[in-house]
Amino acid sequence: MTAAGLTAEPAIAVADIRKTYGKRPILAGVSFEVQRGELFALLGPNGAGKTTTVEILEGYRKADAGTVSVLGLDPMRDGARLRPRIGLMLQEGGIDNRTTPREVLRLYARFYRDPEDPDALLEAVDLGRAASTRYRRLSGGEKQRLSLALALLGRPELLVLDEPTAGMDPAAKQATRERIAALRAAGTTILLTTHELGDVELLADHVAVLDRGRVVAYGTPAELTGAGAPRVRFRLSATLADADAAALAAAAGGVGARVSVAGAGAAYELTGLTAAPDPTLVAALAAWCLERGLLLTELRLGARSLEERYLELVGADVAAEAGADLATEAEGTA
């Protein structure tokens, strides 16, 4: 589905960008496009190259090779013209602990020709009651909402959001999601980096997954979660013996099907299917359980979640490798 304000000219065009810190490659040929008016999510484990990619887009870091266009401009050559058109929501804002949200917004508003009204913006991000509270006394979620307000202050054409709901309670997360969705609907182009994959499934038009400096998947959330063979996940009232698991696989899925453990608490997965799950399969699964006095307590068909697909893409060893890559990427910011 296209967003309001979407045109043929991309807001961001990245072609084969590469970056090396020392002798270690961080970006090894990254390419993607973000269309105007859409919300584009850039995902990846810590150290995959997300920060370096975003810094190149912002003009704070130069790629070793490749081409970058942001709102039709070169971020390095045209930085002075580009920066007023971009709003950045970063996790670390560098805000003086002694200032208040109202003071910060009024100060930064002076840098723009046509800023949002600071007081109205404080209310919009639910910081009206904390407007006079010193920054050091704000909660983590309040600091995040202030960072969002700062990003919106200059009425940006392109909004870059880095973990926008981190540290927020559930109510604040929902309010922030609604605010982001409203901005997208109004035509603002949004580049989102986050580990909150539920946000991505709800909000994103397109997703790129970075791993070890390369784009390993690109598409809509539906395209990414629908990739791969069909499968069924279910939970029973009791665990299955190996022989029973094999019998259930044959009864419900036919030749080549297999039932395997998919988590604690008698959770299982039926794989090896040759076609998408249908009513016949569901009926066979339920009948098999009925004959043996087992209660089918949970059943999920078809596409995997985005989180499951993401973990498949980045690999089981991502945690160990991310630590080393993150340290290397940090060297470039020193």
N, C-alpha and C positions, 0 to 999 in steps of 0.2 A: 504494500500500500504506500503510495507516495504521500508526502507531507505538504501542508500549505506552503506556497511560495517556492516549490521545487522547480528548477529550471534545468536546461540541458548543460549549462556550464557548471562544473563541480566547484564546491567551496574549497575543497582540498584535493590536490592531485599529487600523489607521491609515486615516483617511479624509480625502482631499483636503488634506493638509498642504502648507503653502507657507512659504517662507523667502527673504528677500531680504537681501543684504548691500550696503548702499549703494543703488545703483540697479540692481544686477544680481541677477536671480532665480537662486537656487540650487536650490530645490525649487518646482516649478510644478504642484502638485496631485498628490502621491504618495498612492496608496492600496494597501493590501495587508493580508492577515491571516495570522497564524501560529497554527496550531492547537497545542493543548497536546500535548506528547509528540513533536512532529515536529522534524526538522532543516530549517530554512529558510535558503537561501543568498541573500544580497543581493549581486548582482554589478554591476559597472560600471567604466568607466575612471576613472583618477585625476581627481578634480574633478567627477564626475557627481552628487555629493550624498550618497554613502554615509555619510561621516563625520558630516555634519550630521544625516542621518536617525537614525543610531545615537545621537548626542548628545541628540536630542529624545526618543528612547525612554528614555534613561537619566535624563532630567530635568535634564541639564546645560545644555540650551539650549531656549528656548521657540519654538514655531512661531508664525509671524505669523497663520496661519489654519488651519482644519481641526481635527480631533479625534484624540486619541491615548489608547488604553487599554492598559496593560501589567499583566498578571495582575489585571485588573479594577480597576486604580487609575489615577489621573491622575498621570503622572510628575512634574509640576511641583507640584501641590497635595499629593500624598501621598508625596513623595520619601523622607521619614524612614521610612515603613512599607515602601516598595518596595525600597529599596537593599539591605537585608539578605537579600532573596530573589533577588537577581540576582548572578551571578558574571561579572566582566569580565576578559577576557584581551586586554590592549592591547599594541601593539608597543613602546610606550615606557612602562615601568613606574614611572619615578621612584625607583628603588631606590638607596640609598646604596652606593657602590662598595666601602665598607669592610666591609659586612656579609656574612654567609654565608647560603646558602639556609636552613639550619636556624634561624638567628637570625631571618630575615625571617618564616618561616612561624610560628614560635612567638610572635613579636610580634603578627602579624595575627590569630592564633587568639584572642587576648584580646578582640577586638572582636565575637566571635560567642558566642551562648548555647550552641550545640551544634556546635562545629567538628569537622572531620575531625582525626584524629591527625596532627600535622605529620610525625613520623618515618615513619609508614606512607604518607603522601602522597608524601614524597620518594622512597620506594621505588617507588611506583606509577607515577611519571613518570620513573623511571630516573635519579634524582639522588642516590641513596644514597652513591655513591662521591665525589660532589662536594659533599656536605652541608656540609663545613667549609671549602670553597674560597671566597675572597673574590669578591664579585660581579664585580669588575673583571677577574678572571682566568678567568671562565667563558667558554666559547665562545658563539657566537651561538645555536646550537641549545640549549645548556644554559640560557641566559637565557630562551628561549622556553618551555622546559619548566617553569622556575620560575614564569613568568607564568601558565601553565596551572594549576599547583598552587595559586597564589594565588586564581585564579578559582574553584577547586573547594573551597577551604578551608571556606566557609560552608554547604556542601551546598545549592547554589542550585536553585531551581525553574526558573529561566531562565538559560542560559549564553550570553554574548555573546563570540564568538571572532573576533578581528581578525587575519587572516593567521596562523593557528595553526601552520603548518608552515614558515613563512619561516625561512631560515637553517639548516634542519636537514639532516643527511645522509640518504640514502635509508632507512637502517635506522630512524633516529629518526622520519622522516616516517611510515613504515608503523606504527610503534608508536603514534604520536599518532593516526593514523586509526583504529586499532583501539580506542584509549581513547575517542575521540569516539563511535564506533559503539556501544560498550558503554554509554556514558552515555545515548545516545538510546534504546537498547533497554530501559534501566531506567526510562524515562519522563521524563528531563530534556528540557525544551524547549531547542533550540539555535538561535541566530541566528548564521550564519556569513558573514563577509565575507572574500573571498579572491580572488587572481588565479590560484590553483592549480585550474584547471577540472577536472582529473582527479579531485581530491578531491570536487568537487561532483557529478560523474557517479556516483561510488561511494557517496556518503553522503547526498545531499540528497533529501528528500521533495518539496519544491517550491522553485522558483527564481523570483526577480524580477530583471530586468535594468534598471538605471537608466542613462539617458543624457540628459545636459543637463537634469537635474532632473525627468525624467518616467519612469514605468515603461513601457518599450517592449516588454516581453514578460513573461509570467507563466505558470507551469505546472510540471508535473513535468519532470525532465530528458528523459524519453522524448518527452513532448509537444513540447518545444522542439527537440530534435534531429530529430524526425520531421516537423517542419513543412517545407513547401515541396515542390517537384516532385521525383520520384524521379530518382536519378542513379547513375552508376557511375564509380568511380575505378580506374585501373589504371596499371601501369608496364611498359614493354617493354624488350627488350634493345638496342634501337636507336631512334633518333628517326624520326619520320614526316615525309615531305614533305606539303605542303598537300593535294595531290591524293589521297595515300594516306589522310590523315585524313578527308577527305570520303567516300572509298569505304568506309572502316571504319565510319563513322557510319551510312551507308545500309545496309550489310550487317547490322550488329548492332542498330541502333536504329530503322531504318525512316525514313519521311518525317518531316521536322522535326527529326531528331536531329542533333547536332553534336558533334564531337570537338575539344577545345581543350586547350592546354598547361596543366597544373595544377601545375607545379613543375619543378625541375631534374632531370636524370637520366632523360629520356624518360618523365616522368610526365604522364598525360593524364586528362581527365574527359569522360565521355559524358553529355550533357544533352539536354533537349528530348524526353524520353521521355513517352509518354502513359499508361504503366502502370508498376507497380513491376517491378524486375528479376526475371526468372524463369529457369529452367533453359534455356529456348530461347535467350534472349539470351546467356547465358554460353557456350553451345555455339557460337553463331554467332561470337562474339568469338574464341573459341579456334580455331575452324576457319579464320577469316580469317588469324589469325596463323600457323597451321600452314602454310597454302598459301604464305606468303611467308618462311618460315624464321625467324620472329620468336618469341622466347621471352616468354611472359607471366609476368613475375617477381613481380608483385603485383596483387591484385584486391580491391577493397572495394565492396560493394554497399549500396544503400539509404541509410539515415540518415547524415547528416553527424555529425561529432563535436560536442560542446558548444562546443569552442573555435571551430570553423568557424562554427557558428550564431551564437555571441556576436559574432564579428567582422562577420558580415553585419548584425547588429542595430545595433551601435554605429557602423558606417560606417568607410570607409577613411581618413577625415580625422581620426579620433579622437585620434591622437597629438598633432597640432598644437593641437587645441582643448582637450585635457586640461590642457596646461600653463597656459593662461590661466585655465581654470576652477579649477584647483588653487590658483593664487595668490589668486583671489577668495575661495575657501572658507577659505583660511588667514587672510584678513583677519578672518573672524568668530571665529577662535580667539585672536586677539591680545589 
